[in-house]
Amino acid sequence: MLAIAMLFCVAGLAGAEEDSADNSQGRRLYDAHCAICHSIGGTGGRGPRLDVPKLRRASNSRALGSLIRFGIQGSEMPGAWSLSDDDVDAISGYVLELGQREPEVTPGDADRGKAIYAAQDCAACHMINGFGSSLGPDLSDIGLRRSAAYLRTELVRPGAAVPQGFMMIYAVPEKGDPVEGMRENEDSFSVQIRDVENRFHSFRKADLKTFRKQRGKTLMPSYGQKLDGTEMDDLIAYLASLQGEE
Amino acid sequence: MRLLLGSVLVVAFAFSAHAQVSYDRLLDGELDEGHWLTYSGNYAGYRHSPLDDITAENVSDLRVEWIYQLEDGGHVETSPIVVDGVMYITEPPGTVSALDIQTGRRLWRWTRPDQDRTKTIGFPKVNRGVAVLGDTVYVGTLDCHLVALDARNGAKRWETQVGENRTGHSITVAPLALDGKIIVGVSGGEAGIRGYLDAYDANNGERLWRFYTIPGPGEPGNDTWGGDTWKTGAGPTWITGVFDPELNTLYWGVGNPGPDWNGDVRPGDNLYTSSVVALNPDDGSLKWHFQYTPHDTHDWDANQVPILIDVEYEGTPRKLLTTANRNGFYYVLDRVTGEFLHGTPYAKQTWAEGLDDNGRPILIPGKEPTEEGNLVWPSLQGATNWFSPSYSPVSNLFYVSVREMGAYYFKSDVEYEEGKPFMGGGERALRGDDAFGALRALDVLTGERKWEFRLQSPPWSGVLSTAGGLVFGGSMEGNFYALDAESGEPLWDIQTGGAIAANPIGFGVDGRQHVAIAAGSAIFTFALPLHR
């Protein structure tokens, strides 16, 4: 049956307090259902990294089971309504085990990375704990949300995975100048864009001569050539150290 | 003021003139008099309004007439009934409200307690509407009872148990009123129920018959299940069917087999799941069946509203049953015999090469759910789902909201446990800009696409066509919109501010055409300005 699925559903809460002993089952289910966003091994990707000692939104397996089952309203995390209680227990057990692994060692020096962040004027686009610009993603807790490997990819090939809410749109209205910027919202009849100078534009699609979704395009420049290997490691170490305000 | 008083008098007169919703009124439909008496507007499932004040020329003036905010919010899938000046809606999880159609002001409200604590396995706590017969309003409840309410004040007259909620039986479907009886189906396709469709005496709630959608031992079709798997074979009946009074036949869609995605444990075609069944409403006996998806392993319930049309088919007048099925194919059947006449895809599908001469899908190997996940179109939620299509006798086109979305299908081990999820897998759907939606107009005889209007994302809104040459639909981003019924050209839209997962209806107030839809947690009604 299954009418509207993910966000609304399902039966009883997963009730297990202990981790499932069968973590191979948990890993198999995790790899199938969760790794698409959280990456194999929980190193983070489109979704936050899960290989951390303490998960921000779930402090124990009961809370984690509930989160897996119901998802997180207002986020991209869907509820897993079709998983059985045993499956949810197995996944939450595996995820909690991920947090007990040795933390990822980043080779760089975070202090030197902070200086590189300043020297490259990253704050012209990004904000950390309230300081900087709101044009690009807020980086205050980027170390919690992204793995070092993901950050490296973003710095070298920023178009490889453009975050949700930052898809570039090129729009030419019937009257007025072309607008290029990031898609804030879109429905079947209208689109809301934030341009490169951080100004909002709202268009009726019917009033646009050109409306182009530029997949893979981003305002973020590549730092693959701008930074040498040590500088890149340092910058990644700094970003990985950003854990949000307590 | 004088005008307002006049309107009240007209409505008061209309109410006293009818006051009873007789079976004859249901047969007539009285759509041209401004009523909307059954779930789909008429017994044939058209969801079409013959009112024609609102046209392509003036629809740009359409404006909000009133808004009714639901008290408890929630996920609203109700399809209103409008009769004699009153709109009857359901509010999740267990409320019926009667509204004044002129103002949206509430006349009465009845709430069944504790519905938020019911067992609803695999679906949200929703309800899709009521049925009206005589001076009684009928509603199904999430704890699986059928309740009869006095249409004047909402007082409960009787209730009867349709199923055990403890075992995952529930009711979300709007009942269908026939002559002296109320037809109601059950949800529970993810709980391993043995599905059925029931008829109850409209006067006292006594059960008149039960048709099990899964045949028992000794009955034809039981051999399409291995061992005892028929006992947990699902086959829910969670969307309102249609009725042909001339043939005295009730047509009702049957949902998925259980467990949903692990078909290994239930070898065979698994009748009558993912099928339409034609029943004699006098005794619930089966006249014929047609199975769209034999041995379904993708949860492609056949609970779409079928549409009954009488047209010339290949030179001969025929009584047809048409449907755009969740599995991605459009079907034309002879509704006297159940004979398959024609079928064609109306959306992207990657699981069948086509349909054979009997309408059975020619499977592409390797499209079953797997432990690792197997990408197939359409997604688990189907190329369309429970939300209604529409047929316009004016344009002779079939309109359907389409979901263009693929999904990775998973299979896992599962054992039946009473009152627990019994699904055996799931999906991971392609999302965001990898999926989209459309409202499509199909040739009613061939399923050939005449036009489409693209939607930002896969929709959950039904469709209403009107004799003014319009088609109304909604989007998950909150757009309610009107298209030209002949060309699909967008003519009007409004942002309602809430996702639309409901069916639009049309009705009249003092002769003025209205359309209504649930959006977010509110009912919106629209009409042209009073003074033009």
HADDOCK unambig.tbl for C-alpha pairs under 7 A between the chains (distance, minus, plus):
assign (segid A and resid 1 and name CA) (segid B and resid 189 and name CA) 5.31 0.50 0.50
assign (segid A and resid 1 and name CA) (segid B and resid 190 and name CA) 6.76 0.50 0.50
assign (segid A and resid 1 and name CA) (segid B and resid 255 and name CA) 6.03 0.50 0.50
assign (segid A and resid 1 and name CA) (segid B and resid 256 and name CA) 6.22 0.50 0.50
assign (segid A and resid 1 and name CA) (segid B and resid 299 and name CA) 6.67 0.50 0.50
assign (segid A and resid 1 and name CA) (segid B and resid 301 and name CA) 5.94 0.50 0.50
assign (segid A and resid 2 and name CA) (segid B and resid 122 and name CA) 5.51 0.50 0.50
assign (segid A and resid 2 and name CA) (segid B and resid 123 and name CA) 5.17 0.50 0.50
assign (segid A and resid 3 and name CA) (segid B and resid 123 and name CA) 5.78 0.50 0.50
assign (segid A and resid 4 and name CA) (segid B and resid 123 and name CA) 6.92 0.50 0.50
assign (segid A and resid 5 and name CA) (segid B and resid 123 and name CA) 6.72 0.50 0.50
assign (segid A and resid 8 and name CA) (segid B and resid 124 and name CA) 5.49 0.50 0.50
assign (segid A and resid 9 and name CA) (segid B and resid 122 and name CA) 6.08 0.50 0.50
assign (segid A and resid 9 and name CA) (segid B and resid 123 and name CA) 5.31 0.50 0.50
assign (segid A and resid 9 and name CA) (segid B and resid 124 and name CA) 4.89 0.50 0.50
assign (segid A and resid 10 and name CA) (segid B and resid 120 and name CA) 6.57 0.50 0.50
assign (segid A and resid 10 and name CA) (segid B and resid 121 and name CA) 5.44 0.50 0.50
assign (segid A and resid 10 and name CA) (segid B and resid 122 and name CA) 5.31 0.50 0.50
assign (segid A and resid 10 and name CA) (segid B and resid 123 and name CA) 6.26 0.50 0.50
assign (segid A and resid 10 and name CA) (segid B and resid 124 and name CA) 6.81 0.50 0.50
assign (segid A and resid 11 and name CA) (segid B and resid 119 and name CA) 6.40 0.50 0.50
assign (segid A and resid 11 and name CA) (segid B and resid 120 and name CA) 6.12 0.50 0.50
assign (segid A and resid 11 and name CA) (segid B and resid 121 and name CA) 5.05 0.50 0.50
assign (segid A and resid 32 and name CA) (segid B and resid 372 and name CA) 5.82 0.50 0.50
assign (segid A and resid 32 and name CA) (segid B and resid 373 and name CA) 6.70 0.50 0.50
assign (segid A and resid 33 and name CA) (segid B and resid 428 and name CA) 6.70 0.50 0.50
assign (segid A and resid 81 and name CA) (segid B and resid 122 and name CA) 6.46 0.50 0.50
assign (segid A and resid 82 and name CA) (segid B and resid 122 and name CA) 6.95 0.50 0.50
assign (segid A and resid 82 and name CA) (segid B and resid 423 and name CA) 6.61 0.50 0.50
assign (segid A and resid 82 and name CA) (segid B and resid 425 and name CA) 6.50 0.50 0.50
assign (segid A and resid 82 and name CA) (segid B and resid 426 and name CA) 5.30 0.50 0.50
assign (segid A and resid 83 and name CA) (segid B and resid 425 and name CA) 6.72 0.50 0.50
assign (segid A and resid 83 and name CA) (segid B and resid 426 and name CA) 6.98 0.50 0.50
assign (segid A and resid 84 and name CA) (segid B and resid 421 and name CA) 6.42 0.50 0.50
assign (segid A and resid 187 and name CA) (segid B and resid 456 and name CA) 5.54 0.50 0.50
assign (segid A and resid 187 and name CA) (segid B and resid 477 and name CA) 5.58 0.50 0.50
assign (segid A and resid 188 and name CA) (segid B and resid 455 and name CA) 5.13 0.50 0.50
assign (segid A and resid 188 and name CA) (segid B and resid 456 and name CA) 4.75 0.50 0.50
